[in-house]
Amino acid sequence: PVAPPPTESKKSSLSNAPVAPATDAPVVTPTNTPVDRPTIAPIDRPTIAPVVRPTNAPVATPTDAPIVPCTTCTDVGTPSMVNKGQACAVRFNLVSGGKCNGQNSWVRNNYCEFTCFVRGIGYDGDSCCIPEVVCTDVPTPSFDSCPDQTSDKLNTKCNQSDSWTKNNYCQLSCFKNGNGYATATCSN
């Protein structure tokens, strides 16, 4: 036997609910009774920290100061220093003696411009280029080898000692240890 074609749903005159088509299937009517559903326990998942990947992209940092390109600075001392053969780099009383940007005659003549700059008492507007040089590792007369010195020893000497700075003792070892001399950047 062939099943009769489905008939269209008809609306009951008593409600807006559709009337099921005439078939032998039982009629199901909607109810407002809540349906019991199984409860699913939450799954404990490990917390995963976000992965931060290194990048070579430049990092923008806000600044109010314009970027000033460095310039080659002179390092000529006063006439009396020149007559005595004194170099600016070995003169250690520049700060305590009120020299560099602390004395008008020095400011007018830019005496020891580079040395004053690297010691943090340079002249207004100066932005001296720090030269990159091949550094030496000449030890002091009291010991034989610079690379054999401990980091602690180099931290107390290097750019912390007037005699070490004056003579550039262990220049390369000091640079590699993070306390190189301000007058140069090692290229080796």
Secondary structure, DSSP 8 states (H G I E B T S, - for coil): ----------B-SS-SSB---SSSS-------------------------------S------SS-----B-------HHHHHHT--GGG---TTTTT-GGGSHHHHHHTTTHHHHHHTT---TT--B---EE-------TT-S-STTS-HHHHHHSGGG-HHHHHHTTTHHHHHHTT---TT-EE--
